[in-house]
């Protein structure tokens, strides 16, 4: 990641995984924690680093742990101590994969959301896109991963995955539209790949997937990704 420094020797927002805070002086760093799964050893490392640099800690909506209140000079030192990759919290890229416990832990789980989310995390986290992209994977229709307000969402049913796309929060929230249902894992992954390929080829800068679908037209978008 290329470093950018302004005239006051302050990191530009997002560089080195550092996010400027409300005081415009301190930074947060957020290590990547795939699918929010941690070990006691990892938690101790994060806690020890936070204690060393007197940082506050916050569990984020993307199931990561942010270290808050760092100075610009501390950012590199914190990453050296953590020895972890930064999470992607800003920028036009795939920023997060939010997932529920699924059949791994939840009594209501229908599909293995954890395994699917792990595949998506490994494949797409950090990949550049026209706008920011958030993915949600829910192992049952309860949608504890808030799947219907994600750019790409998978919802587990007895007959397979339902794939939705185009959701987002923000000042004008948008519900995702259903594109396909009864998909197995391979079919779901292939369809997501097609969506991203079309989006990367045709989407405008900073345009979310939902806005892209709206401007393209749902039927034309379906045809572009090979759906009837």
C-alpha positions as CSV (number, residue, x, y, z in Angstrom):
1,X,0.0,0.0,0.0
2,X,1.5,3.3,-1.1
3,X,1.8,5.9,1.7
4,X,0.5,9.4,1.2
5,X,1.5,12.2,3.5
6,X,0.1,15.8,3.5
7,X,2.0,19.0,4.3
8,X,1.5,18.4,8.1
9,X,3.0,14.9,7.9
10,X,-0.4,13.2,8.5
11,X,-1.5,10.0,6.8
12,X,-4.2,10.4,4.2
13,X,-7.3,8.5,5.2
14,X,-7.1,4.8,4.5
15,X,-3.3,4.7,3.8
16,X,-1.5,2.0,5.7
17,X,-4.9,0.8,6.9
18,X,-5.2,3.9,9.1
19,X,-8.5,5.8,9.3
20,X,-8.6,9.4,10.5
21,X,-10.9,9.9,13.5
22,X,-13.4,12.6,14.4
23,X,-10.7,14.7,16.1
24,X,-8.8,14.9,12.8
25,X,-5.6,14.1,14.7
26,X,-5.7,10.4,15.7
27,X,-6.2,7.2,13.7
28,X,-7.9,3.8,13.9
29,X,-6.4,0.6,12.5
30,X,-8.5,-2.4,11.9
31,X,-6.9,-5.8,11.4
32,X,-8.6,-8.2,9.0
33,X,-10.4,-11.0,10.9
34,X,-11.9,-13.3,8.3
35,X,-15.5,-14.1,9.2
36,X,-15.0,-12.7,12.7
37,X,-13.5,-16.0,13.9
38,X,-10.7,-15.4,16.5
39,X,-8.5,-17.5,18.8
40,X,-7.5,-16.7,22.4
41,X,-3.9,-16.2,21.1
42,X,-5.1,-13.6,18.5
43,X,-7.2,-11.8,21.0
44,X,-4.3,-11.6,23.4
45,X,-2.1,-10.2,20.7
46,X,-4.6,-7.5,19.8
47,X,-5.2,-6.7,23.5
48,X,-1.5,-6.5,24.3
49,X,-0.9,-4.2,21.4
50,X,-3.8,-1.9,22.4
51,X,-2.5,-1.8,25.9
52,X,1.0,-1.0,24.8
53,X,-0.1,2.0,22.7
54,X,-2.9,3.0,25.1
55,X,-5.5,2.5,22.3
56,X,-9.2,2.0,22.8
57,X,-10.9,-1.0,21.2
58,X,-14.2,-1.3,19.3
59,X,-15.8,-4.3,17.8
60,X,-17.0,-3.1,14.3
61,X,-20.1,-4.0,12.3
62,X,-17.8,-6.0,10.0
63,X,-16.8,-8.3,13.0
64,X,-13.4,-6.8,13.3
65,X,-11.6,-5.1,16.2
66,X,-10.6,-1.5,15.7
67,X,-7.7,0.0,17.7
68,X,-8.6,3.7,18.2
69,X,-6.7,6.9,19.2
70,X,-3.3,6.2,17.6
71,X,-1.0,8.9,16.4
72,X,0.4,8.9,12.8
73,X,3.8,7.9,14.2
74,X,2.3,4.9,15.9
75,X,0.6,3.3,12.9
76,X,3.6,1.4,11.5
77,X,4.6,0.3,15.0
78,X,1.2,-1.1,15.7
79,X,1.1,-3.1,12.5
80,X,4.6,-4.5,13.3
81,X,3.4,-5.7,16.7
82,X,0.1,-7.1,15.3
83,X,1.7,-8.9,12.3
84,X,-1.7,-8.9,10.7
85,X,-3.2,-7.7,7.4
86,X,-5.3,-4.6,7.5
87,X,-9.0,-4.8,7.1
88,X,-10.6,-2.8,4.3
89,X,-12.9,-0.2,5.8
90,X,-12.6,2.5,3.1
91,X,-12.2,2.8,-0.6
92,X,-13.8,1.3,-3.8
93,X,-13.1,-2.3,-3.1
94,X,-14.7,-5.4,-1.5
95,X,-14.6,-4.2,2.1
96,X,-16.2,-7.0,4.2
97,X,-17.9,-10.3,4.3
98,X,-20.4,-10.4,7.2
99,X,-21.6,-13.9,8.2
100,X,-23.9,-15.6,10.7
101,X,-22.9,-18.8,12.6
102,X,-24.8,-21.0,10.1
103,X,-24.9,-24.8,10.6
104,X,-21.4,-24.6,12.3
105,X,-22.9,-23.3,15.5
106,X,-26.5,-22.1,15.2
107,X,-29.5,-24.4,15.8
108,X,-31.5,-22.6,13.2
109,X,-28.8,-22.9,10.5
110,X,-29.8,-24.5,7.2
111,X,-26.7,-23.9,5.1
112,X,-23.0,-23.8,5.9
113,X,-22.7,-20.0,5.8
114,X,-19.3,-20.0,7.5
115,X,-17.7,-22.1,4.8
116,X,-19.2,-20.1,2.0
117,X,-18.2,-16.8,3.6
118,X,-14.7,-18.0,4.1
119,X,-14.4,-18.8,0.3
120,X,-15.8,-15.3,-0.5
121,X,-13.4,-13.6,2.0
122,X,-10.4,-15.4,0.6
123,X,-11.4,-14.7,-3.0
124,X,-12.6,-11.1,-2.9
125,X,-11.5,-9.1,0.2
126,X,-9.6,-6.1,-1.0
127,X,-10.4,-6.5,-4.7
128,X,-10.8,-3.2,-6.4
129,X,-14.3,-2.4,-7.7
130,X,-16.0,0.7,-9.1
131,X,-17.5,1.5,-5.7
132,X,-17.4,-0.1,-2.2
133,X,-18.8,-3.6,-1.9
134,X,-20.1,-5.3,1.2
135,X,-21.1,-9.0,1.1
136,X,-23.4,-10.8,3.5
137,X,-24.0,-14.5,4.0
138,X,-26.9,-15.8,6.1
139,X,-27.4,-19.5,6.8
140,X,-31.2,-19.2,7.1
141,X,-34.0,-16.8,6.2
142,X,-33.6,-14.9,9.5
143,X,-30.8,-13.1,7.8
144,X,-28.7,-12.3,10.9
145,X,-25.9,-11.1,8.5
146,X,-28.3,-8.3,7.3
147,X,-28.0,-9.8,3.9
148,X,-30.8,-7.8,2.2
149,X,-28.8,-4.5,2.8
150,X,-25.6,-5.8,1.3
151,X,-24.3,-5.3,-2.2
152,X,-24.1,-9.1,-2.6
153,X,-26.0,-11.4,-0.4
154,X,-26.6,-15.1,0.0
155,X,-29.5,-16.5,2.1
156,X,-29.6,-20.2,3.0
157,X,-32.8,-22.2,2.3
158,X,-33.4,-26.0,2.3
159,X,-33.2,-26.1,-1.5
160,X,-30.0,-24.0,-1.6
161,X,-28.9,-20.4,-1.7
162,X,-30.9,-17.4,-2.8
163,X,-28.7,-14.7,-4.2
164,X,-29.6,-11.1,-3.8
165,X,-27.8,-8.0,-5.0
166,X,-27.9,-4.2,-4.8
167,X,-28.6,-3.6,-1.1
168,X,-27.1,-0.8,0.9
169,X,-27.6,1.3,4.0
170,X,-26.8,5.0,3.9
171,X,-29.0,8.1,3.9
172,X,-31.2,6.4,1.3
173,X,-31.3,2.7,2.2
174,X,-31.8,0.2,-0.5
175,X,-33.1,-3.4,-0.3
176,X,-31.3,-5.9,-2.5
177,X,-33.3,-7.6,-5.3
178,X,-33.4,-11.4,-5.7
179,X,-31.6,-12.6,-8.8
180,X,-31.7,-16.4,-8.3
181,X,-32.7,-19.1,-5.9
182,X,-32.0,-22.8,-5.2
183,X,-28.3,-22.5,-6.1
184,X,-25.6,-24.9,-4.9
185,X,-22.3,-23.5,-3.8
186,X,-20.7,-23.7,-7.2
187,X,-23.6,-22.0,-8.9
188,X,-23.7,-19.3,-6.3
189,X,-20.0,-18.6,-6.7
190,X,-20.1,-18.5,-10.5
191,X,-23.0,-16.1,-10.5
192,X,-21.3,-13.8,-8.0
193,X,-18.2,-13.8,-10.3
194,X,-20.4,-12.9,-13.3
195,X,-22.0,-10.0,-11.3
196,X,-18.6,-8.6,-10.4
197,X,-17.2,-9.0,-13.9
198,X,-20.1,-7.0,-15.4
199,X,-20.0,-4.4,-12.5
200,X,-16.2,-3.9,-13.0
201,X,-16.6,-3.6,-16.8
202,X,-19.5,-1.2,-16.8
203,X,-19.9,0.4,-13.4
204,X,-19.0,4.1,-12.9
205,X,-16.6,5.4,-10.3
206,X,-18.0,5.2,-6.7
207,X,-21.3,3.7,-8.0
208,X,-22.7,1.0,-5.7
209,X,-24.1,-2.2,-7.3
210,X,-27.6,-1.2,-6.4
211,X,-27.4,2.1,-8.2
212,X,-25.7,0.3,-11.2
213,X,-28.6,-2.1,-11.4
214,X,-31.1,0.7,-11.2
215,X,-29.4,2.7,-14.0
216,X,-28.9,-0.4,-16.2
217,X,-32.4,-1.8,-15.7
218,X,-33.0,-5.0,-13.8
219,X,-33.9,-7.1,-16.9
220,X,-30.9,-5.9,-18.9
221,X,-28.7,-6.5,-15.9
222,X,-30.0,-10.1,-15.6
223,X,-29.3,-10.6,-19.3
224,X,-25.7,-9.3,-18.8
225,X,-25.1,-11.9,-16.2
226,X,-26.8,-14.7,-18.1
227,X,-30.1,-14.9,-16.3
228,X,-33.5,-15.1,-18.0
